[in-house]
Each structure stands twice: as C-alpha cells, then as structure tokens.
C-alpha cells in the first residue's frame, strides 16, 4: 500500500501525544481485560469515545501494543489482502508487541478471519466497531466464544458532571441546585464527548454530519441499500418519535415504505448502528412483544439538533430518554432486559426490569412532582400500583426531576421516590 509506513507512524504519533490525565475516567475501563485470550470488543455509536477508551487503557498499562485506525480516510481502500502487509509494517514501527488495537476494523471485509488467526498466535486483540451486527454476524461466525463485548454509550450524566466539575457527592443546597442545573443542560445537549470538551465545536454541524455518517456508512454502505433518502427519512422520523410506541405497520403506512419487512429491516439496521435503542413491550405473549417498540435516541442531542426538526419543550420525555439510556448502561448481563408496560388503555409503566425472566423492578419517570395534579398523581402512582399487581413485583421506584424524596404508601404498596440527579449519580 502506498505511504503505509507514513500513515501508521502518524497514527502512532497522534496516539502517544494523548494526555490520559485529562481524559474522563469511564467505568467500562475495568471491563477491558488485557490478560484475556478473548478478543476485547468495544461497540457503540460513532463518536461515543470507543477509541479513546481503548487508548486510555493501553497507554496506562505496561503492555507492548500496536495500533491501527481503519476509519482513517487514508486507509479507505484497504482490503483483506492488505492486512498482512499492515501487520508487518506494525512490527517494523512498534517492534515486538503482545497486544494489537484495531480501530473500526469492521470496514475491512473478512476482518474476522484475520483476527481469528492472530488470536491463534496468542496475540491479545482489542477491537472497536460502530455496529452491533458485529456480534450477530462476523463474530458469531468466525470467533465463536472467543470474544468479550463491552458496550459504550455517550457520556452518562455522572460522567458529564465529572468532566464539567459538578460535585455529585455533596448534599448541600448549592450542590443539589447545581446538579439540577447540570441535568437540565445534559437533557438538552446530551453526552457526546467532543461536544462537551470542545465548547467551540459547531454543535449542529457535528450532529448532522454524525447522523449522515451513521446512515450512509453504518447502514446503507454496510447493508448495500440503494434508497439512502428513505433510510435517512426513517432515521429522522424515528428520532422524532422518541419515547413513543410505534408498530411496524404504522411506520410502513406513514412513510409509504413498500413492505413491513423492509421497514423492520431498516429499523433493525439503524438500531444496530446505535442511532437509537428499541425497547419492547412487556407481555407474556411473544407475539405482542414483537408487534411494537418504543424508540429511545442514543443521545438527547439528536432530538433537537437535526434538519427541519420541530421540537416542543417535552422535558418529561427527554428525562425518560435519559433514564432509559442509563438503565441500558447498567445492564450487566445478557439475562437482564428492559421493557415498557402498557395495559390496554388502562395504565402504563415506563420501565419493567427483568433478569432471567424474573421481574426485578418497576420504574416510573415524571418531570415535576412537587405539586402533582390529581391526574398526574393517578397516572404515575396508580400506574405503578396497577403494574405491581399485574406483575407481582413490589420493587417500585418513581424517578422525578423535581419533588420530595420520600416513600409513598398506598394500597399496601411502597413507592420509593427519588430525584433524577440523585438516581443518575448513584450506583
């Protein structure tokens, strides 16, 4: 490959110029096991900090490693036949190494075969990728049981506070007020690291470019879709419908897509690319679980910073979106799952948390619960009580932006009321 040595040397120079002391610590760092024989794979939406996470872990370790970033435009034409040449050049530049970090390796066809060969040679592998299909596709086919997945989202609210110097431990009036102020900003501006650390970054341009890259590179290019305009329109509409229940039939009809099958595929592709996360409806009937989904934007910034978006205040929905993403971050097992519960038109519960088919917790989210109206009280409190009776789960939580932290005793049930800023910063 032309100028390969120069490209890889410049990538090395950029990597070792990083001051890890200025980077925000992330809890996913401890999930990366540099001693494991399994490939360590960090997946998540573009620009969520996957590369930085791996770089920080490697730079702060004492292992000998090499690095190549396949999302570099200078390597855009790299093919699987070039991988051995790249590997040889890495040994030339770095000397002998025990660990290899392959950034956005999904861009190379048949990359999994190459990684599998390196694993057989006892090289420790770190990978990043922007598509969950890595796991259901290439990995499950070629790396059966030989990988460990780490899912990374944009900054959590606790990380947002860390990077913006907000005290998350003090219970003083001032500290609580500043945390609420920070949460209001977080609900609006989201958690993409670059938008927080670089205040001069043009937000709208960054997010519009990111949305386009996700649709074009991680969906249309990867799945060989010709109708980019349709996929982009669907992506925007799904983000417009955040926190709302939509069926595939309704979406197909509303957007005039040729078939429900096509709609479902496109939505799955966008979900795999982490543009949004889908939460299924809770039901003991699998058919009902598959009919409808709720959509949660991967970051609240996408809710408002898009072309032609019409956005109302909708603070309650933005808070629900933030809570949904935090629940997903806290899932530590494939046996844990998040659902929403809507029983006919009688009541709704925002989140049902299960583990190994056992219902562990019911959560309701509301914005202002300081002086709830009768209608609001009945919707939030009675929704939890009815969901509790239906599911036989008594671990009930009401998360509120504003309101008194207390226990509500009603109909033999105890509801734990907690402020969102408290819940989001406690583990």
N, C-alpha and C positions, 0 to 999 in steps of 0.2 A: 504493500500500500504506500502511496506517495506521502512523504513527510510524516510517516507514522512515529518515528522517534521524536520528532519535534512536538507532535501533538501530545504524546504520552508524557513527555518531560514537562510540558507546560501545565498539564493536569496535575502532575506531582507538585510542581511549584505552587500552584494555587492551593492545593490541599495542605501543604506544610506551612503555608502562610496563615492558616486559621489559628486564632487565639481562642482555645477552648474555654478559657476562663470567662469569656464574655458571652458564652452560649448558655441558653436556659436549660437547666437540668430537666430531664424528662423521665418519667417513671419507666418508660419502655426500655431505657438503657439496661436495666437489670435483667430484662427478658432475653437479651442477646448473650448467648453462651459461646465465648470464643474457644472454649475447650471441647466443644461438642463435635462429633463426627457428622452431625446432621447439618445440611445447608441452612443457614440462618436467613430467613426471607422477610424483609420489611416491605409491606404493601400498604397502599393508601393513595388518596387523591394527589395529583400533581401539586407541588409547592407546599406540601404539608410538613416538610422537614425530614424526609426519609434519609436523604443523602447526608445531611448534617448530623443526624442521629448516629449513623454508622461511622462517619468520620470522627465524631467526638469519642465514641467508644474505642476505636482503633488507636487514635492519637494519644489517648490517656492510658493505653495498655502498654505492655512491654513486648508485644509480639512483633515479628517481622512480617510486614504486609506489602502488597502491591495494590494498585488501584487503576481502574479504567472506567470512564464515563461514556456510555454509548448514546447518551442523549446530547452529546456534543455534535454540532452541525458538521464538523469536520470528519466525523465518522458515520455520517448519514448513509453512506453507500457500503458500509461494512457488511460482509456476508459471513455465513458459517465457515466458508473456505478460508477466511482471513483470521480465524480465531487462533490457530496455531502460530501464525506469524505475530499476532498481537501478544500471545503468551511468551514467545521467545524474546520479543522486544522488552517486555516487562522484566524478565530476568536480567536482561542487559542493563536496564536502568536502575532497578532496585537491588540487584544481587539476589542471593537465595532468599526465599520467603516461605513462610508456613501458612499465611492467610492471604486470600485474594478477595477483594471487594469489587464486584461487578455491578455498576450502577445502571439501572434501566436496561438490563440485558435482554428484556423481552423484545427489544427492537430487532434482535438478530434471529433469523429463522434457524430452527434446530438447536437453539442455545442449550436446551436441557440435556441433550446428548453430550455436549461439551462439558457441562457442569458435572454430569454423572461420571465422566471419565476422570475429571480432576478429583472428585471425591474418592474414587477407587485408588487414586495415587496419594491418598491421605492428606490432601490439601484442604484446609478449612475455608469454607466458602461463605461470603456474605453477599446477598443479592437485594436489590430493590426493584420494585415494579409498581406500575400505576393501574393494574387491572387484576381484579380478584379471579379472573379466568385463568391466571397463572396456576392456581391451585386445582381447579376442576379440569384443566386441560393438560398443558405440558407437564406439570409437576406430577399429577396423579398417574400419567402415562409412563414417564421416564424416571421419576425419582420416588417411586412408591415407598413411603415410610422413611425417606431419607431427607426430610426437611422439617424445619420448625418455623411456623408462621408467627410473625409479630405484626399486628395491625396498628397503623399510626393515623391519627386524625390531626387536623389543625390544632393549635394550642387550645387546651382546656381553659376554663375560667381561672382555675388556680395558677396555671402557667402564665396566663395573661397578667394576673396580679404580680407574679414573681418578676416578670420582665418589665413591668411598669412601676415597680417598687410600691405596691399596695400591701399593707400589713394584713395577713389573713388569720392571725392568731389573737390579736387583742380584741377584747370585748367592750372597749370604751365607746362612748357615744360617737366620738370623732371617727374612730376606726370603722365602726359599723356603717356610718354615713358615707365614708369614702369607698367602702366595698360596694355599697349600693350604687354609688355614682359610677364606679368602675363596671359594674354589671350592666347598667344601662348602656354604657358605651360598647361593651362586649356584645350585647344583644343586637346592636346596630352594626358594628364594624367587624365583628367576627374574630377569628383566631389565626388567619394565615400569617405565619411568622414574619414574612417580609413587609407586610403592611403595618405591623406593629413596631418592628425595629427600625424601619426606614420611613419616617414620617413625611419625607418629601416624595415618596412613591406616588404617582398618579393612580389613585385607587380604581377609578372607573376603567381606565385603560388596562390596568393589570388584570382586573377580574374579567373583563370582556375578552381579553386575549387568552386568559386561562380557560374560560368556558369554550372558546373556539378550539383551543388545542385539545381539550378533553373530547369534544365531539369529533373533530377531524382525525386526530391521531390515535386516540384510545378506543374509539368506536368505529368510525367509518373506514379508516385505513386497516385496522386490525380485523374487522369482520367483512371487509370488502363490500361496503354498502355504497351504492351509487347515489342514493337520494339524500344527500347531505342536508339539503334545505328542510326536508321532512324531519330528520333526526334533530336538527337544531331547533325547529319549532316545537317538537315534542319535549325537548330538554327544557326550553323556556316555560312551556305550559306546566310541566311537572313541578318546576320551581314556584310557579305562580300558585299552584295547588298545595303548597307545603302545609303540613298538619291536617290535610283533608283526606277523607276516604273517597277513593275513586275506583270504579271497576274497569276492567279492560274493555268491556263492551261500551261503556260510556265514553271512554277516551277514544276508542276507534271511531265511534259515530261523530263525536265532537270535532275531531281533527280530520275526518274524512280519509282515514287510512284504509287501505284496500281489504285488510282482514284482521281479525282479532289476534291471529297467530303472529302476524307481522308486528302488531302493537306490542304484544307480550315480549317478543324477541328484542325489539328496540329498547323497551324499558329495562329488560334484563341487562342489556349491553351497557346502558347508562348507569345502572346500579353497580355493575361490575367495575366500571371506571370510577366509582366513588363520587359521582356528581351528586347523588343523593343516596339515602338509605331507605329501604322499604320495610315497613313493619306490618306483619299480617294480623288479621282479625282473630281474636281468641274464640275458638269453638272446638267442641269435641268432635265435630264432623270435619274431616279433611277437605271436603268439597267447599264448605263455607270459608275455610282458612285460605283457600286458593282463589276465591272469587274476587276479593277486594284487598286493597292495601292502603296504608297511609304513607305519604311521602314526607321525608324529613331532609331538608337541604344539608349537605355535608358541612356547610358553614353559613351562618346567618348573613354574611356579606353578600352572598349570591341572591338573597331575597330582594335586595333593593338596588344593587349595582349592576343592572343589566339594561340593554337597549329597550326602550319603549315600555319599561315596567311602570305599572300604576300601583303605588303602594300606600295603603292606609296605615294608620298607626299600629294596629294589631299587636300591641305589646304582649298580650296574653299568649298569642300564637308563637311569637318569637321566643318567649320564655319556654314554652312547651318544646320548641325545637332544640333549644339549648339543653334542656333536661334530657330529651331523647338521646342526643349525642353523648352526653355524659354517662347515661346508662349503658350505652354501647361500649364506651371506653372501659367501663368497669366489669364487663363480662369477661370472665377469666377461664371459661370452659366452653367447649363445643356443646355441652349439655345444657347450658343456660340460654334462655331465649326471651325476647321481649315481644309482647302482643299488645293490642288495644282491645277493649271490650265494648261493644255496642249491642244492647239487647233490645231488638225491635226498635221502637222509638221511645222506649220507656226510660232508659238511663244509659249513661256512658261512663266508662272508667278509662282514663288516659293510658295507663300502662299496667300490664299484668306481667310480672316477672316469674318465670318458671325455671326449674332445674330438674333435669331427669324426670320430666312430666309431672313434677310436683309444683304446685303454685306456692311461691315463697313470699310474694309481696304484691300489694295493690297500691298504685300511686296516682294521685290526682294533682293537677297543676292549675293554679289560678294566679292572676296578676295582683290585684289589690283585694285583700281580705280583711282590711282594717275595720270597715263598717259594712259588711255584706248585706245586700238586699235579701229579702226572703227568697226571691227567685234564684239568686246566686248561691245562697246557702243551701237551698234544696238541691240545686244542680251538683254542687261539689260534694257536700256532706252526704246527702241521700244517695248520690251516685256511688260513693264508696261503700256505704252500708248495704245497698242492694247488691253490689258486686261481691261483697263479702259473703252475703247469704247465699248467693248463687254458686260461688266457688269454694265456700267453707274455709276461706283464708281470713285470718284475723290480724295480719300484719298490715296495718293501714296507715298511709302517710299522705298528708296534704302539704305540698310544697307551694309557697306563696312568695311573691316578690316583696309584698308589704303585708304586715299583720303581726299578731302576737304569737310567739312560740308558746304553745300550750297543748294540753290533751283535751280533746272533746269527747265526752262520754255520752253516747246516745244509743238507744235500742240494744243495750248490752254490748256495744262495740266501743273500742277506744281508738280514736284517730289522733295520730301524732302530727301536730302542725309545726312546720319548720320553715324558716326563711330560706329562699333560694341561695342567697350568698353564703349562708351557713352550710347548707347541704352540699353545695358545689365545691366547697373548700375543705370538707371533712371526708375522711375515708373510713 
